């Protein structure tokens, strides 16, 4: 196994410290850059909403590191969701009928929760070490364009983060938000974002 650069390890250590203290990180995901916090910390969630100037009636996307963590945060994983995730060839967020063990304000009014199993190596390692799901919401003020690379992130957003991950800041390849599917209790599917 090859060792990673020291900066990578420093980013992980610093991000874990901030997350455990209820802070906000600005970090690269398997899609676009996101503002992240502990998905089980109500105060951190409120701060994310304030930072984005977003209505708290809108739910947030949650990142997990695999099926085990997913099952701890939804009451039921429909079989069709498992089948879709096994063949998905790009990042996919699924809105499950009912979230659980999450901070108030993350789930939608109907109790549903948007969760993505994150395959990005940095994110996955961060979530695995943190041992809890992490909120990931686009690094922008609500209503403005989502930044596809780090240099597109507004200074206001950068200033709001307690820690900014240096990993992948120099990338120039544009990234895009994940596809979003809503899977109902009866197994029916609605495409929210292709």
N, C-alpha and C positions, 0 to 999 in steps of 0.2 A: 504494500500500500504506500503510495507516494504521500509525502507531507504537503499540506497546503501552505500558501504564503501566510506569514504572521498576521498580515492585515485581516485576512479571512477569520482567523481565530479571534483576533481582537474585536472584530465586528460581532461575532457570535457572543463572546463574553459580555461585551457592552450592551448588546441588545437584550440579553437575558437579564442583566441587572436592572435595566430600565423597565422591562415588562414586569418583573417581580415586584418593583416598587410602584406599579400602577401608572407608569408613564407611557408616552407615545413614541414609537419609532417610525422613521421613514425608511422603507426598505424595498428592494426589488423582489418581485414574486415570479411565478411561472407565466404571468401575463404582464401587466403594467406595474409601475411603482405604486406602492400603497402606504397609507398611514395605518399603523398596526398597534394593537394593544391586547391585553389579556381579555379574552372573550367571556371571562367569568367575573370580571371586576366592574360593578355598576358605575363607580366614579370615573373610571377610565373611559367607559362607553359614553358617558355624558360629555366628557371632554372632547371626544372625537366628534360628536354632533356639533358642539360649540365651534370647534376648529373649522369644520367644513361649512358652518352656517346652514346646517341641514335640518329639516323638520324631523323631530324625533319619532314621527309616525312611520318613517321609512326604515325598513330593516337594513341590516348590514350583512355583508358576506363574511363567512367564517372559514378559516383554513385549518384542516386537520392533516395528520401525517399518514393516515391509512384507515382501513375498515374498522379496526378495533376502536380507535378514537371516535370515528363517525358513530358507531353504535352506542357509545356512551353519551352522545349528545342529541340523539333523535329517539323518539319512542318506538319507531318502526322504520325499517329500511325495506321498501317494496322490492320484490324480486326483480321487477323490470329495471329498477335503478342499478342493481348489481350487474345485470346483463349489459346495460348501456355503458357503465363505467369500465367493464372488462374489455370493451371494443373501442372506447373513445380514443381518438388519435390526436386530440388537442385538449387544452384545459377546458374543463366542463364543471360549471357550478350547477348543482341540483337543489331545487327548493323542495324540502321534505315536509310532509304534512304537519309534523309536530316536533319542535325542538325541546330539549330538556337540559338541565344542568348548565344553563347559560345565564348571563346577566340579564336583568330586565332591560327591555329596549332593543335588544338585538333581533328578536323574532318579530315577524309581522303581526298585525292585529289579530289574525286568525290563528296565531301560534306557529305558523310555518317558519322554517329556518333554511336559509340559503347557505349551503356548505360545499366546499371544494376540497377534494383530496389533492394536496399540492405535491407535485413531483419535482419541483425545482430543488436541486441539492442543498442550497443555502437555507431556503425556507423549511425544507423537510427536516434538516438537522436542527434548526432553531426550534421548531415545534416539538421535535422528539426530546430535545434537552429540557425544554420548558415544561413538557408533560401536560400541557393544556392547549386547547385551541386558541388561535390568534385571529383577531379581527383583521380583515384586509379590505380597506375601502380606498377608492381611487384618490390619489394625492392631489386633490384640487378642491376649490370652493364649489359647493353644490351649485349645479347649473352651468358651470364653465366646462370647457373641453378637458377631457382626461389626458394627462401627459403620457405620450408613448415612449419617451426616453427621459432620463434624469434632467437634462438641461432645460426641458420644457416646464419643469415644476416651478410654480411661482414662489418668490422669496417669502411671501406671507406664510405659505405652507411649510417651507423649510424652517422658518423661525419658530413655528409652533411645535416642532418635534424636539423631544428631549435627547434623541440620538439619531444621526443620519448615517446609515450604512454606506461605507465607501465602496464595497464590492459592487461591480458592474456600473459604476457611475459614468465610465468612459464609453460605454456602448453607444453605437450610432444606429444600430438596426432597430427599426420601429417595432413596438409590440402593441398588442391589442387586447381589450378585455375578453374574458372567457365567454363562451356560449352559456346560456342559462336556460334550463328546463325546469318546469314545475311538474312534479309527479304527485298526483292526488292519491288519497287512501285507496280508491278503487283501481289504481293502476293506470288511469288515464293520464296522458301527457299533454302539456301545453308548452309550446316554444315561446319563451319570453324574449330571448335574444339569440338569433341564429349563430 
